[in-house]
Amino acid sequence: MDVQNNMSSENQMNNIQEIQPEPPTHKKSYKKFVIPIISGITGGLLVLMAAPLMIQSGVIKVPPQSSNISQQVSTSVQVNSEITKTVEKIRSAVVGIESIQKTNNPFSEKSEATGSGSGIVIQKSNGKAIIVTNNHVIDNSDEVKVVFTAIDQPKTISAKVLGKDPISDLAVLEIDDKYVTHVAELGNSNNLKAGEPAIAIGNPLGQTFSQSVTVGVVSSPKRTFQVNDYISMDVIQTDAAINPGNSGGALVNTAGQVIGINTLKIAEKGVEGLGFAIPINHARPIIENLISKGQVPRPYIGVSFLDDLNQFSNVERALLKLPKNVTDGVVIDTVETNSPAAKANLKRLDVIVEINGKPVKTMVDLRSYLYNQTKIGSKINLTFYREGKKQQASLTLIETPSNLLRR
């Protein structure tokens, strides 16, 4: 009985063992794959760590890299814009100007360049070319030379001064046209608008930086500015960089037309982007007169001045016996014989305060009105004080004598 029971118990145990589930197969496969991966990563890290030492010791040899530039791939971009096309059109018509003076050395007859600027070729005919520049570029020179840098081999040739005008700060030169390849097209400065592009081309700081191009806008198409000791005039204001040597160069629009002749900039500490150009419409009749006559006919009163009244001391003003409310005007020094002023009975120490009803504060005010608002043959009315009394004079303007224009 016991034996049977034991056998029965064994059979039951065997049956129980047979129905126990097998362990999941994925656990076995996980071990099968993870172990090789970990081994591979570990081996790779060891190789990376050992590689520098093996290269340094020469076990691993690395082929040298080629340094041949010709094997490198290069790319180029062709830039075509309104600005580049404009510069290409006008650049060759802008030249360098050199002012030559004789040295003061009594033992040498050598000459030296004392100044430089820029010029614009505006005309070419019959073997000659006409160039316009600023008067201050060539003033007091013994010889003027033109430098062509926009050609394969730069050339310097002598120029003849056809005429110059210190009042407008313009001068005209004539040269042989042998090296002239382009003539500038003159535009219309009356139609300019603030904000439109403006391109300045010239030779800042001499021929080292010849044919320099700066780009900006027309800051103001009409800005009244005192351009020199003689006169104030309407000029074009631009933020295109204008530096010493740019004087006489071209200010052009995007059509490649000259709209102004660069003349000066405000050079004060902290001031940037204030350049000025003579409007081409203002310059055109002056250039024509300089070409045909060598000077510009201007209206003439026939007086010279001591100074502006605001430059006089209180003691000097008291001697003129002026009313206290008269603080501005110009004081006459001399009156030319047979001049319009002499015929109108103007005298020394008369203080002119108005011309045709317009206030006169300075000599520049008076000259600017005469040169910009009147013509030869015009009749004008002057208001002046003499011995403290307010008076009127009427006179007819004549042409300024040639010897005075050339001063």
C-alpha positions in Angstrom: 0.0 0.0 0.0 2.8 2.3 0.9 4.7 1.3 -2.3 1.7 2.1 -4.4 1.3 5.4 -2.7 5.0 6.3 -3.2 4.8 5.4 -6.9 1.7 7.4 -7.2 3.5 10.4 -5.6 6.5 10.1 -8.0 4.2 10.0 -11.0 2.4 13.1 -9.7 5.8 14.9 -9.3 6.8 14.0 -12.8 3.6 15.3 -14.2 4.1 18.5 -12.3 7.6 19.0 -13.7 6.4 18.4 -17.2 3.8 21.1 -17.1 6.1 23.8 -15.7 6.6 26.6 -18.3 9.9 27.1 -20.0 11.8 30.5 -19.4 10.9 33.2 -22.0 13.0 32.9 -25.2 13.5 36.7 -25.5 15.6 36.8 -22.4 18.1 34.4 -24.0 18.2 36.4 -27.3 18.7 39.7 -25.3 21.8 38.3 -23.7 22.9 36.9 -27.1 22.9 40.5 -28.7 23.7 42.8 -25.9 27.0 41.2 -24.9 28.5 41.5 -28.5 27.3 45.2 -28.7 28.9 46.1 -25.4 32.1 44.3 -26.5 32.2 46.2 -29.8 31.7 49.7 -28.2 34.4 48.9 -25.6 36.8 47.8 -28.3 36.1 50.9 -30.4 36.8 53.2 -27.5 40.0 51.5 -26.9 41.0 51.9 -30.5 40.1 55.6 -30.5 42.2 56.1 -27.4 45.1 54.2 -28.8 45.0 55.7 -32.3 46.9 58.9 -31.7 49.7 57.0 -30.0 49.8 54.5 -32.9 49.9 57.3 -35.5 52.6 59.1 -33.5 54.7 56.0 -33.2 54.3 55.2 -36.9 52.3 52.0 -36.5 49.4 53.6 -38.5 50.5 55.7 -41.5 48.2 58.6 -42.7 48.6 59.7 -46.3 49.5 63.5 -46.6 46.7 65.9 -47.7 47.2 67.8 -50.9 47.9 71.5 -50.5 47.6 72.3 -54.3 45.3 75.3 -54.6 44.4 74.2 -58.2 42.6 71.1 -56.7 40.4 73.3 -54.6 37.0 74.3 -56.0 36.5 78.0 -56.4 33.4 80.0 -57.1 32.8 83.5 -58.4 29.7 85.7 -58.3 29.2 88.4 -61.0 27.6 91.4 -59.5 25.5 93.6 -61.8 23.6 96.4 -60.2 22.5 99.9 -61.0 25.4 101.3 -59.0 28.1 99.2 -60.8 26.7 100.0 -64.2 26.6 103.7 -63.4 30.3 103.7 -62.2 31.3 101.8 -65.3 29.7 104.5 -67.5 31.1 107.6 -65.8 34.3 106.5 -64.1 36.6 107.0 -67.1 35.5 110.6 -67.5 36.8 111.5 -64.0 40.4 112.5 -63.9 43.0 113.6 -61.4 44.2 117.2 -61.2 47.6 118.3 -59.9 48.6 121.9 -59.1 52.3 122.6 -59.6 54.2 125.5 -58.1 57.8 126.6 -58.5 59.9 126.2 -55.3 61.2 129.2 -53.5 64.7 127.8 -53.5 66.9 130.4 -55.3 69.4 127.6 -56.2 66.8 125.3 -57.8 64.3 125.7 -60.6 62.4 122.6 -59.7 58.7 122.6 -59.3 56.6 120.5 -57.0 53.0 119.4 -56.7 51.3 121.6 -54.0 47.8 120.3 -54.3 45.6 117.7 -56.0 42.0 117.2 -56.8 39.6 115.8 -59.4 38.1 116.9 -62.6 35.4 115.9 -65.1 35.8 115.6 -68.9 32.7 117.3 -70.2 33.6 118.0 -73.9 35.7 116.5 -76.7 36.1 118.0 -80.2 38.8 118.9 -82.7 41.5 117.1 -80.9 40.9 119.0 -77.6 39.0 118.1 -74.5 37.4 120.3 -71.8 37.7 119.5 -68.1 35.8 121.3 -65.3 37.2 121.4 -61.7 37.2 123.6 -58.6 39.0 126.9 -58.7 40.6 126.2 -55.3 42.2 123.1 -56.7 44.3 125.1 -59.2 44.5 128.5 -57.5 48.0 130.1 -57.4 49.4 127.3 -59.5 52.3 127.8 -62.0 51.3 124.7 -64.0 48.3 122.4 -64.0 48.5 118.7 -64.9 45.8 116.1 -65.6 46.2 112.5 -64.6 44.5 109.7 -66.4 44.3 106.6 -64.1 41.4 104.8 -65.7 43.5 103.4 -68.5 45.9 100.5 -68.8 49.0 102.8 -68.3 48.3 105.9 -66.3 49.3 109.1 -68.0 50.0 112.7 -66.8 49.7 115.6 -69.3 49.9 119.4 -69.1 46.7 121.4 -69.2 45.8 124.9 -70.2 43.7 127.0 -67.9 40.9 128.5 -70.1 39.3 130.4 -67.2 38.6 130.3 -63.5 36.1 132.0 -61.2 36.8 132.3 -57.5 33.2 133.4 -56.8 31.6 130.1 -57.9 34.8 128.1 -57.2 34.8 126.7 -60.7 37.6 126.5 -63.3 37.9 125.1 -66.8 40.9 123.4 -68.4 41.8 122.3 -71.9 44.0 119.3 -72.8 44.9 117.2 -75.8 42.2 114.5 -76.1 44.7 111.7 -76.9 43.9 109.8 -73.7 40.3 110.7 -73.3 38.1 107.7 -73.7 34.8 108.9 -72.2 32.9 112.2 -71.9 30.6 112.7 -69.0 26.9 113.3 -69.6 25.4 116.3 -67.8 22.1 115.8 -66.0 19.4 118.1 -64.6 19.9 119.2 -61.0 16.6 121.0 -60.8 14.7 117.7 -60.5 16.6 116.2 -57.6 14.7 114.8 -54.6 15.8 114.1 -51.1 16.6 110.5 -50.6 17.5 109.5 -54.2 20.9 107.8 -54.7 24.0 109.9 -55.2 27.4 108.5 -56.2 30.6 110.5 -55.7 33.7 109.7 -57.8 37.1 111.3 -57.4 40.6 111.1 -56.0 40.5 111.5 -52.2 43.9 112.2 -50.6 45.6 112.4 -54.0 46.3 109.8 -56.8 46.9 107.0 -54.3 43.2 106.5 -54.0 42.3 107.6 -57.5 38.9 106.6 -59.0 37.4 106.1 -55.5 33.6 105.6 -55.4 31.4 106.5 -52.5 27.7 106.0 -52.4 25.0 107.8 -50.5 21.8 109.8 -51.1 20.9 113.4 -51.8 20.4 114.6 -48.3 18.9 117.9 -49.6 18.7 119.1 -53.2 18.9 122.7 -52.2 20.8 123.9 -49.2 22.0 127.5 -49.0 25.6 127.5 -47.9 28.5 130.0 -47.8 30.9 128.3 -50.2 33.7 130.8 -49.8 34.5 134.4 -48.7 32.6 135.9 -51.7 29.2 134.3 -51.8 26.7 131.9 -50.5 24.8 129.8 -53.0 22.3 126.9 -53.2 24.2 123.6 -53.2 23.4 119.9 -53.1 23.9 118.3 -49.7 24.9 114.6 -49.8 26.1 112.0 -47.3 28.3 110.3 -49.9 31.8 110.6 -48.5 33.6 113.7 -50.0 37.2 114.0 -48.8 40.2 116.3 -49.7 41.0 115.4 -53.3 37.4 114.8 -54.2 37.0 118.5 -55.0 36.1 119.0 -58.6 35.0 115.4 -59.0 31.6 114.2 -60.1 28.4 113.7 -58.1 26.2 111.5 -60.3 22.7 110.0 -60.4 22.0 106.3 -61.1 21.7 107.1 -64.8 25.3 108.0 -64.8 24.6 111.7 -65.4 26.6 114.5 -63.6 24.2 116.3 -61.2 26.8 118.2 -59.3 30.5 119.1 -58.9 31.9 118.1 -55.5 33.3 121.1 -53.8 33.6 120.7 -50.0 32.6 119.0 -46.8 32.0 120.0 -43.2 35.2 118.8 -41.4 34.4 119.3 -37.7 34.8 116.9 -34.8 31.8 114.7 -34.5 30.3 115.7 -37.9 29.9 113.0 -40.6 28.1 112.8 -43.8 27.9 116.5 -44.7 29.3 116.9 -48.2 28.3 119.6 -50.8 28.3 119.8 -54.5 27.7 122.7 -56.9 24.4 121.9 -58.8 25.2 121.3 -62.5 22.4 123.6 -63.7 24.1 126.4 -61.7 27.5 125.5 -63.0 26.5 125.2 -66.7 26.3 128.9 -67.6 29.5 129.7 -65.6 31.4 126.9 -67.5 30.1 128.2 -70.8 31.4 131.7 -70.0 34.8 130.4 -68.8 35.2 128.5 -72.1 34.2 131.4 -74.3 35.4 134.4 -72.4 37.8 133.1 -69.7 35.8 134.8 -67.0 32.2 135.3 -65.8 30.6 138.7 -66.4 29.1 139.9 -63.1 27.1 142.9 -62.0 29.1 145.7 -60.3 28.3 148.4 -57.8 31.7 150.0 -57.5 32.5 149.9 -53.7 34.8 148.1 -51.4 33.9 147.4 -47.8 35.6 147.8 -44.4 33.8 145.0 -42.7 30.5 143.7 -41.5 28.9 146.0 -38.9 28.6 143.2 -36.4 32.4 143.0 -36.4 32.8 146.6 -35.2 33.3 147.4 -31.5 30.8 149.5 -29.5 33.2 152.5 -29.7 33.5 152.2 -33.5 29.7 151.8 -33.8 29.3 155.0 -31.7 31.4 156.9 -34.2 29.0 155.9 -37.0 26.2 157.4 -35.0 23.8 154.6 -35.7 20.5 154.0 -33.9 20.7 151.4 -31.2 18.4 149.0 -33.1 20.8 148.9 -36.2 23.1 146.0 -35.5 23.7 144.5 -38.9 24.9 145.9 -42.3 28.0 146.4 -44.3 30.3 149.5 -44.0 31.6 151.1 -47.2 35.4 151.7 -47.4 36.0 153.1 -50.9 33.8 154.2 -53.8 35.2 153.8 -57.3 35.2 156.9 -59.6 32.5 156.9 -62.2 31.0 153.7 -60.8 27.2 153.2 -60.2 27.8 153.8 -56.5 29.6 157.1 -57.2 26.8 158.2 -59.5 24.3 157.4 -56.7 26.4 159.6 -54.3 27.4 156.8 -51.9 30.3 157.7 -49.6 32.8 156.1 -47.3 31.4 154.9 -43.9 27.9 154.6 -45.3 26.2 151.5 -43.8 24.2 149.5 -46.3 21.4 147.6 -44.5 19.0 146.6 -47.4 19.1 145.8 -51.1 15.7 145.9 -52.9 14.1 145.6 -49.5 16.0 142.5 -48.5 18.0 142.7 -45.3 21.8 142.9 -45.7 23.7 141.5 -42.6 27.0 140.7 -44.2 29.1 141.3 -47.3 28.3 137.7 -48.4 24.6 138.6 -48.2 25.1 141.6 -50.5 27.2 139.8 -53.0 25.0 136.7 -53.1 22.0 138.8 -53.9 23.9 140.7 -56.6 25.3 137.6 -58.3 22.2 135.3 -57.9 19.3 137.7 -58.1 20.4 140.5 -60.4 21.9 141.0 -63.9 24.1 143.5 -65.6 21.8 146.5 -66.4 19.4 145.8 -63.5 18.2 148.7 -61.4 18.5 148.2 -57.6 17.6 150.2 -54.5 19.9 150.4 -51.6 18.9 151.4 -48.0 21.8 152.8 -46.0 22.6 155.0 -42.9 24.8 158.1 -43.0 25.6 160.0 -39.9 22.7 158.2 -38.2 20.1 159.1 -40.8 18.4 156.5 -43.0 18.6 157.1 -46.7 17.8 155.6 -50.1 19.9 155.3 -53.3 18.9 154.0 -56.7 21.6 152.8 -59.2 22.0 150.7 -62.4 24.5 147.8 -62.3 27.3 147.6 -64.8 29.7 144.7 -65.7 32.5 144.1 -63.3 35.8 145.3 -64.9 38.0 142.5 -66.2 41.0 143.4 -64.0 38.8 142.9 -60.9 37.4 139.6 -62.0 40.9 138.2 -62.3 41.8 139.1 -58.7 
